[in-house]
Amino acid sequence: MVKRLNLNLRARTMGERVLRRAWEGVLFVGIVLTVAFGAFEGSFTQNIRTTVIDGLAPVLEVMHRPVVTTREAINDIQGLWYAHDENTTLRGQVAQVGTLRQRVLELEAENQALRNLMSYRPPGMYRFTSARVVADASGAFAQSLLISLQDAGDISLGQAVLGNDGFIGRVISLGRHTGRVLLVTDINSQIPVKIRRTGHRALLVGDNSRRLKLLYLPADLTLYPGDQIVTSGHGGRLPPSLPVGVITGRAGEIAYAVPTQDLSRIEYVRIAQFHLYAGSQGGLPISFEAR
Amino acid sequence: MREGMTDGMMAVIPPLMMLLAILLTLLPINLGENTTPHLEVIILFFWTIYRPLPVWVVLACGVLMDITSGVALGVYPAVYLLTTIVAQQLMTRLKSPSLWHLWGYFILVLVIFVLTLWLMVMLSHQGFVAWHRSQLFALGLTVALFPLFVYPLLSLLRWMHRHGYQLQSS
């Protein structure tokens, strides 16, 4: 045990201390009032934010490397440990996927033929840009990720961000080489969605926990645990039919869900550059991308 | 000579440690519940007691935390400022605190920190923000990590004290 250390704080006169406390108190109240009136928020402060994050990104990347190396090493060891069991499971899955692939190709061909017959134009096109997560700014009262971008020029605010298993959030700020992703679980996140099984529309809102809330569902709608929630595409900013979450339960008018993607273990993300009715943009139709 | 050196070192080390702690909270280390401990509060508390940071440094750290965590500007500066005031007020009663004393006082300061942060987030959000398991998890984890960070720091200060370095500026 460390021996006790005298604090020996620098002696101040009573007057000095009172003045200092008064100054700090005034400062505190001033900041609180400014936050209450939102006076710090604007394009100027937004520029400061993005500039600082751009400057910090290389430092974060360097600090991030040992974390990635350690995580990969742990995954490797776990992989070796469970290799036999995983192999057996994967063989079973490969057999299933083969059958499903055949069925998907048949449906795709049929779908394409019907579209040609009706001169159908797909509702939107999108491309993907990959980005690496350099910082997880998810704290107790905010849920966001910082991503490193090769070139942020192609990305625009509001675009959908996907993990391996589905939609995770939207781009809310962009610097030159970094961006911030507001996770679907953040209290400020509101996403127009629909229930895939029934087609009913709702608003998916976060509350800073892992649980998501579905608002504005019809009172008489029966939901089952496991029902899939996908983006509805309403508003035109997000592509439709991206998987977002699954229903876990319902209490009164509010239904609850969890994200399809484990948000605590995201290393890479894809940004869907969605262009509504943008055949001239040269992207791929949604059905092709999904495949 | 040593006093000058200590003054220089001590003016740089606490802000640097704060910066490092803020950056550490951003690393995607999944310790559970998709949240991170309040490491920077441990550092802030420690240096507030042994070598109080200038107000502008506290505010600058707060602004940096606002920027990196994505909350409204002004939330963390206010919370850090109040945390330092509370920590200083509490510690004026103690002359030579042990690690256990520090730990006990830290828990109190941390609770005040988290409650103030919660109030400030609600103020900036202009609405109620519910508490969840992740907030409590972050709080518990921070309390558990406290000795891990403070014990080496206390040892360092003890060593410096033994070798005639002055902790407080002359």
Interface residues (C-beta under 8 A of the other chain):
Chain A: M1 V2 K3 R4 L5 N6 L7 N8 L9 R10 R21 W23 E24 G25 L27 F28 I31 V32 T34 V35 A36 G38 F40 E41 T45 I48 R49 V52 I53 L56 V59 L60 M63 H64 V67 V133 A135 D136 A137 S138 G139 A140 F141 A142 Q143 S144 L146 I172 R180 L182 T185 I187 N188 D207 N208 S209 R210 L263 S264 R265 I266 E267
Chain B: L23 L24 T25 L26 L27 P28 I29 N30 E33 N34 T35 T36 I49 Y50 V55 L59 L64 I67 T68 S69 G70 V71 A72 L73 G74 V75 P77 A78 L81 L82 T84 I85 M91 T92 L94 K95 S96 P97 S98 L99 V114 L117 W118 M120 V121 L123 S124 H125 V129 A130 H132 R133 S134 Q135 A138 L139 Y151 L154 S155 L157 R158 H161 L167 Q168 S169
